[in-house]
Every structure is written in structure tokens, then in C-alpha cells.
């Protein structure tokens, strides 16, 4: 009995360790005998944190035929044979690859799909999960503003994306709307894991969803955080976006998945937070300076930001961002009688 009492704690610890390993299991061949899986196109999932994986684009770039619209990460949380998918991708085919890989590589069934914001390259892959949603085996969640944005813009976005990457890449893709409205504080359960809706921001779009895994310091920030790619202000607001970044920066984030994947190091926040803030602050300051100098919004050279010219999408989007920021900031400039100071924090230089 003395020996048994002595080894019992070690047996218990071993069992807990094995259970933890099982919860964070990676890709394997558990679906190898499934006829579906023998023809399945695998996905290059990368581990982010326990039970969290990401499928990254091959490069930080804009939508084009050669990337089939895959320009934003797709993230998954897997536990107890269940999976939650965040921003499933641009097309039915992309979504089917996600769905198939979770079954074949992880032995998991998708129970949640989350749309963080209403942009075509992140939400149109809802199409691949429509049958599961219709039968009640899966829920698709988003903010109220994202659902409204998808309702109003997705028909045009679907047509535009089809023109840009081709009908074959968009085959069978159709608009599938969320059926659950998510709000700050709501829990999202995946197996025994619980994530929490941290906030609904109005920076990148009208309703950017932020999901927080406090246990592992993983922040799923949707389109609020970019890497070496010019942020898109089509539905955004510069000051609201900067305020949102300040709130994200206050969290103890170790891993961040937004429009890029960025890791914190030695107590420092993920660098993509600073680089996204740096561009937006430089844009804000540049627009106010141009107003002070008597420039016109239509002048394409009024706000050059050469330090960001190497970022993907600079030629395509920076001029448009200037126009959007100009419209937002003109009342600020007129009220203050001159250029306003940027929000708290110094302008950050882009990472080289």
C-alpha cells in the first residue's frame, strides 16, 4: 500500500499530461482509411498555441488569380474532436479544404464558423459549411454589423472576386449569412476550451469582432491588424481604428492572428500591432499636414508615405486611404484651425 500511495501522484500527473497532449494533437493519418481523405488536398496548418492552428497565405499580397483569393489567414481552435473556424476564406473550394483537413488531419468536426468582418476574402467560404448550418450541426457567428454588411455588400463582392480570380476558383461559392449574433462577453465553447468575444470594434469595418483566448494569450483580431500589407479603409475610420489598437495593445497578447500572424517576444506585444498603428498614424498626420499646406484631397501625391511603399497594396490602396482619411479628418482640422496631433503613441516605422 505504501508503494501504491507513493506512485499514485505520478500516475495522476502522467494521465493529466497525456490528456493535455491529446487536446493539442496535431495533424495525423487518422483519416487515411477514409475514401474521402485519400483524395483530400491537405492544408499546411501551423501550430500557434495549444489547440490553435493557422493556415497562412503563401505571401502577404492582394487578391489575384495565382493566390485564388487566399490573402488572409484562416485560424482554427480544436478540442475534444470539435473545431471552431475563424475567417474560413474566400471561396467554397477553400472552405471545403478547411473542412476536409479538419476531418482527415485532426479527426475533428466543425461546430462553429466565425466571421470577424464582412470582407469577401474571409467570409465567402461560409458556403462550404451551409449544409451543416442548415441541419443545425454548426453555427455561424458574427457581429450584427458584419451580418448587415454581408447582406448589403456580398452580392457585389462575390461578383468582383469572381472577376478577379476566375469562375473556376469560385465554383459553387454562394453567400451564406451568419445565424448567431455575437456580442462582447459572449463565450464560445469548443470541446472543453472556452474563448470569449472580447469586443466589437468599428475600425477596419463597421463591426470588427475580436476573440480572446486568455489562457494562452491568443488574440484573434480579424482585419484590425495587418503585416507588410497596406490596411484597407474602405469601411474603416482612422481614429476609431487607432483607438481599437490601443485597447488590443493593453491585453497580454502572446500570439496574434489578424490579417497576418504576429508573435510577441520577451514581454513585448506582437510587432504587427505597432506596424499597423504606425501606418495609420503616418496617414493621419500626413493628411492633416497636407490640409495645412493647402493641398487638395484629389491630389494623389499630397500624402506620400515612402517608408511604406514596399508594402503590398501601396499603389492600389494608399491613395484611396488618403481620400477616406481626408473625409473623416477634415472636420477635425477645421475645428482645430490647423493640423491635430496624432493620438497617443509615436509613429512607428515599418519592420524591415
C-alpha positions, 0 to 999 in steps of 0.5 A, spaced: 500 500 500 505 504 501 508 503 494 501 504 491 500 511 495 507 513 493 506 512 485 499 514 485 501 522 484 505 520 478 500 516 475 495 522 476 500 527 473 502 522 467 494 521 465 493 529 466 499 530 461 497 525 456 490 528 456 493 535 455 497 532 449 491 529 446 487 536 446 493 539 442 494 533 437 496 535 431 495 533 424 495 525 423 493 519 418 487 518 422 483 519 416 487 515 411 482 509 411 477 514 409 475 514 401 474 521 402 481 523 405 485 519 400 483 524 395 483 530 400 488 536 398 491 537 405 492 544 408 499 546 411 496 548 418 501 551 423 501 550 430 500 557 434 498 555 441 495 549 444 489 547 440 490 553 435 492 552 428 493 557 422 493 556 415 497 562 412 497 565 405 503 563 401 505 571 401 502 577 404 499 580 397 492 582 394 487 578 391 489 575 384 488 569 380 495 565 382 493 566 390 485 564 388 483 569 393 487 566 399 490 573 402 488 572 409 489 567 414 484 562 416 485 560 424 482 554 427 481 552 435 480 544 436 478 540 442 475 534 444 474 532 436 470 539 435 473 545 431 471 552 431 473 556 424 475 563 424 475 567 417 474 560 413 476 564 406 474 566 400 471 561 396 467 554 397 473 550 394 477 553 400 472 552 405 471 545 403 479 544 404 478 547 411 473 542 412 476 536 409 483 537 413 479 538 419 476 531 418 482 527 415 488 531 419 485 532 426 479 527 426 475 533 428 468 536 426 466 543 425 461 546 430 462 553 429 464 558 423 466 565 425 466 571 421 470 577 424 468 582 418 464 582 412 470 582 407 469 577 401 476 574 402 474 571 409 467 570 409 465 567 402 467 560 404 461 560 409 458 556 403 462 550 404 459 549 411 451 551 409 449 544 409 451 543 416 448 550 418 442 548 415 441 541 419 443 545 425 450 541 426 454 548 426 453 555 427 455 561 424 457 567 428 458 574 427 457 581 429 450 584 427 454 589 423 458 584 419 451 580 418 448 587 415 454 588 411 454 581 408 447 582 406 448 589 403 455 588 400 456 580 398 452 580 392 457 585 389 463 582 392 462 575 390 461 578 383 468 582 383 472 576 386 469 572 381 472 577 376 478 577 379 480 570 380 476 566 375 469 562 375 473 556 376 476 558 383 469 560 385 465 554 383 459 553 387 461 559 392 454 562 394 453 567 400 451 564 406 449 569 412 451 568 419 445 565 424 448 567 431 449 574 433 455 575 437 456 580 442 462 582 447 462 577 453 459 572 449 463 565 450 464 560 445 465 553 447 469 548 443 470 541 446 472 543 453 476 550 451 472 556 452 474 563 448 470 569 449 468 575 444 472 580 447 469 586 443 466 589 437 470 594 434 468 599 428 475 600 425 477 596 419 469 595 418 463 597 421 463 591 426 470 588 427 469 582 432 475 580 436 476 573 440 480 572 446 483 566 448 486 568 455 489 562 457 494 562 452 494 569 450 491 568 443 488 574 440 484 573 434 483 580 431 480 579 424 482 585 419 484 590 425 491 588 424 495 587 418 503 585 416 507 588 410 500 589 407 497 596 406 490 596 411 484 597 407 479 603 409 474 602 405 469 601 411 474 603 416 475 610 420 482 612 422 481 614 429 476 609 431 481 604 428 487 607 432 483 607 438 481 599 437 489 598 437 490 601 443 485 597 447 488 590 443 495 593 445 493 593 453 491 585 453 497 580 454 497 578 447 502 572 446 500 570 439 496 574 434 492 572 428 489 578 424 490 579 417 497 576 418 500 572 424 504 576 429 508 573 435 510 577 441 517 576 444 520 577 451 514 581 454 513 585 448 506 585 444 506 582 437 510 587 432 504 587 427 500 591 432 505 597 432 506 596 424 499 597 423 498 603 428 504 606 425 501 606 418 495 609 420 498 614 424 503 616 418 496 617 414 493 621 419 498 626 420 500 626 413 493 628 411 492 633 416 499 636 414 497 636 407 490 640 409 495 645 412 499 646 406 493 647 402 493 641 398 487 638 395 484 631 397 484 629 389 491 630 389 494 623 389 501 625 391 499 630 397 500 624 402 506 620 400 508 615 405 515 612 402 517 608 408 511 604 406 511 603 399 514 596 399 508 594 402 503 590 398 497 594 396 501 601 396 499 603 389 492 600 389 490 602 396 494 608 399 491 613 395 484 611 396 486 611 404 488 618 403 481 620 400 477 616 406 482 619 411 481 626 408 473 625 409 473 623 416 479 628 418 477 634 415 472 636 420 477 635 425 482 640 422 477 645 421 475 645 428 482 645 430 484 651 425 490 647 423 493 640 423 491 635 430 496 631 433 496 624 432 493 620 438 497 617 443 503 613 441 509 615 436 509 613 429 512 607 428 516 605 422 515 599 418 519 592 420 524 591 415 
